[in-house]
Amino acid sequence: MSEFLTSYPRRINLLMGLSELIRHEEIQFDHLSLMVKIKKEDLIKTLFSEGFKKVKFENKKPTQIGSGFSKKLKYPWEMHLRLLDLQQGFIAIKAEVEISRRYIQHIGSVRAPVLYEIESILKKHKIEYNIWNEKLRDYITHIVDNHQIKLKGPRLHAMPWRHMLIASSALAIVYALKFVQLL
């Protein structure tokens, strides 16, 4: 069983001078996003250079810019990233790690928002960013400490959709032929 380890901010300081605690139960709501003020095309070029590919089918968010992006990580994990259009030329970046959509276990799989993995890409390409907390409607100035998140992979070997589809189709054909008494 493959695991994915990541961190997510726990105690934070905000621009308005307050300190706040993000409880473990709140992580799933993913209130944090990375805000950049850069041309969409330049950001997309950066993502492609880091190994991201466009996603064909996905559930789009209301303010999402185009299609999302995904990057294969260590088997069976994948990072899914969305760009959201905000006012005044800002783009919000939201990302999560989940079991790859290549596998049937993607449905109902565990997932976790990621921040530091995207932050390292932005730093590497010298793209200025700020961390925004949607719930508190303020920028984060300092992260005091982090939650440690461990995602556990599927217990059984991840089954690709194609293999499952071929096997179930073959089985259906055999039973259909048996039913019409050709076998």
C-alpha positions as CSV (number, residue, x, y, z in Angstrom):
1,M,0.0,0.0,0.0
2,S,1.4,3.3,-1.1
3,E,1.2,6.4,1.1
4,F,1.4,10.1,0.4
5,L,2.8,12.4,3.0
6,T,2.2,16.2,3.0
7,S,1.8,19.1,5.3
8,Y,-0.9,21.7,5.6
9,P,-0.9,24.9,7.7
10,R,-2.2,24.6,11.2
11,R,-1.4,27.8,13.1
12,I,-1.3,31.0,11.0
13,N,-0.8,34.7,11.4
14,L,-3.0,37.0,9.3
15,L,-2.3,40.4,7.7
16,M,-4.8,42.1,10.0
17,G,-2.7,41.0,12.9
18,L,-4.7,38.0,14.2
19,S,-3.5,34.5,14.8
20,E,-5.8,31.6,13.8
21,L,-5.9,27.8,14.1
22,I,-7.0,25.6,11.2
23,R,-8.5,22.5,12.8
24,H,-7.8,19.1,11.3
25,E,-11.5,18.8,10.4
26,E,-11.4,22.0,8.4
27,I,-8.6,20.8,6.1
28,Q,-11.0,19.1,3.8
29,F,-12.8,22.4,3.1
30,D,-9.6,23.8,1.6
31,H,-10.0,27.4,2.5
32,L,-6.4,28.3,1.4
33,S,-5.3,29.2,-2.1
34,L,-2.2,30.7,-3.6
35,M,-2.8,34.1,-5.2
36,V,-0.7,35.2,-8.2
37,K,-0.9,38.2,-10.4
38,I,0.6,36.9,-13.7
39,K,-0.7,36.3,-17.2
40,K,-2.7,33.1,-17.4
41,E,-0.6,31.9,-20.4
42,D,2.7,32.3,-18.5
43,L,1.3,30.4,-15.6
44,I,0.1,27.6,-17.9
45,K,3.6,27.4,-19.5
46,T,5.1,27.1,-16.1
47,L,2.8,24.2,-15.2
48,F,3.5,22.4,-18.4
49,S,7.3,22.8,-17.8
50,E,6.7,21.1,-14.4
51,G,5.0,18.1,-16.0
52,F,1.4,19.0,-15.6
53,K,-1.1,18.0,-18.4
54,K,-4.5,19.3,-19.1
55,V,-7.4,17.3,-17.7
56,K,-10.1,16.3,-20.2
57,F,-13.1,15.5,-17.9
58,E,-13.6,17.1,-14.5
59,N,-16.1,18.8,-12.3
60,K,-15.5,22.5,-13.0
61,K,-15.7,25.1,-10.3
62,P,-17.8,28.2,-11.0
63,T,-14.9,30.6,-11.5
64,Q,-12.5,28.1,-13.0
65,I,-10.3,29.2,-15.9
66,G,-10.5,26.6,-18.6
67,S,-9.6,23.0,-17.8
68,G,-7.7,21.8,-14.8
69,F,-4.3,20.3,-14.8
70,S,-2.9,17.0,-13.4
71,K,0.5,15.7,-12.7
72,K,1.4,12.1,-12.0
73,L,3.2,11.5,-8.7
74,K,4.4,8.4,-7.1
75,Y,2.1,5.4,-7.9
76,P,-1.0,5.6,-7.6
77,W,-1.1,9.3,-6.7
78,E,-1.8,12.4,-8.9
79,M,-1.9,16.1,-8.2
80,H,-5.0,17.9,-9.6
81,L,-4.7,21.7,-9.9
82,R,-7.3,24.3,-10.8
83,L,-6.9,28.0,-11.8
84,L,-9.7,30.3,-10.6
85,D,-10.4,33.7,-12.0
86,L,-10.6,36.5,-9.4
87,Q,-11.1,40.2,-9.7
88,Q,-8.4,42.7,-10.3
89,G,-6.3,40.3,-12.4
90,F,-5.6,37.8,-9.7
91,I,-5.6,34.1,-10.3
92,A,-6.1,31.7,-7.4
93,I,-4.4,28.3,-7.5
94,K,-6.0,25.4,-5.7
95,A,-4.5,21.9,-5.8
96,E,-5.2,18.5,-4.2
97,V,-3.6,15.1,-4.2
98,E,-5.8,12.1,-4.9
99,I,-5.6,8.6,-6.4
100,S,-5.1,9.0,-10.1
101,R,-8.2,9.2,-12.3
102,R,-6.6,6.3,-14.3
103,Y,-7.7,3.9,-11.6
104,I,-11.2,2.8,-10.6
105,Q,-10.3,3.5,-7.0
106,H,-10.3,7.2,-7.9
107,I,-14.1,7.1,-7.2
108,G,-14.5,7.8,-3.5
109,S,-10.8,7.9,-2.9
110,V,-9.1,9.9,-0.2
111,R,-7.8,13.3,-1.1
112,A,-6.1,16.2,0.5
113,P,-5.4,19.8,-0.5
114,V,-1.8,20.7,-1.0
115,L,-0.2,24.1,-0.7
116,Y,3.6,23.6,-0.3
117,E,4.0,21.5,-3.4
118,I,2.6,24.3,-5.5
119,E,4.4,27.0,-3.5
120,S,7.8,25.3,-4.4
121,I,7.0,25.4,-8.1
122,L,6.1,29.1,-7.8
123,K,9.4,29.8,-5.9
124,K,11.4,27.8,-8.4
125,H,10.0,30.0,-11.3
126,K,10.3,33.2,-9.3
127,I,6.6,33.9,-9.4
128,E,5.4,36.1,-6.6
129,Y,2.4,34.8,-4.6
130,N,0.4,35.3,-1.5
131,I,-1.6,32.8,0.5
132,W,-5.2,33.7,0.9
133,N,-7.6,32.3,3.5
134,E,-11.1,32.4,1.9
135,K,-12.9,31.7,5.2
136,L,-11.3,34.6,7.1
137,R,-11.0,36.8,3.9
138,D,-7.4,37.8,4.6
139,Y,-3.8,37.0,3.5
140,I,-1.6,34.8,5.6
141,T,1.7,36.5,6.6
142,H,3.3,33.6,8.6
143,I,2.7,29.9,9.1
144,V,3.6,29.0,12.6
145,D,3.3,25.2,12.3
146,N,1.7,22.5,10.2
147,H,-0.6,19.5,10.3
148,Q,1.1,16.3,9.0
149,I,-1.2,14.5,6.6
150,K,-0.8,10.9,5.6
151,L,-3.0,9.6,2.7
152,K,-3.2,5.8,2.5
153,G,-3.5,4.2,-0.9
154,P,-5.9,1.5,-1.8
155,R,-5.5,-1.8,0.0
156,L,-5.7,-3.7,-3.3
157,H,-3.6,-3.0,-6.3
158,A,-5.0,0.0,-8.2
159,M,-7.1,-1.3,-11.1
160,P,-6.9,0.7,-14.3
161,W,-10.3,1.6,-15.9
162,R,-9.3,0.1,-19.3
163,H,-8.5,-3.3,-17.8
164,M,-11.7,-3.3,-15.8
165,L,-13.7,-2.3,-18.8
166,I,-12.2,-5.0,-21.1
167,A,-12.7,-7.7,-18.4
168,S,-16.3,-6.7,-17.7
169,S,-17.1,-6.4,-21.4
170,A,-15.7,-9.8,-22.2
171,L,-17.7,-11.3,-19.3
172,A,-20.9,-9.6,-20.5
173,I,-20.4,-10.9,-24.0
174,V,-19.8,-14.5,-22.8
175,Y,-23.0,-14.3,-20.7
176,A,-25.0,-12.7,-23.5
177,L,-23.8,-15.5,-25.9
178,K,-24.7,-18.1,-23.3
179,F,-28.1,-16.5,-22.8
180,V,-28.9,-16.6,-26.5
181,Q,-27.5,-20.2,-26.5
182,L,-24.7,-19.7,-29.0
183,L,-22.2,-21.1,-26.5
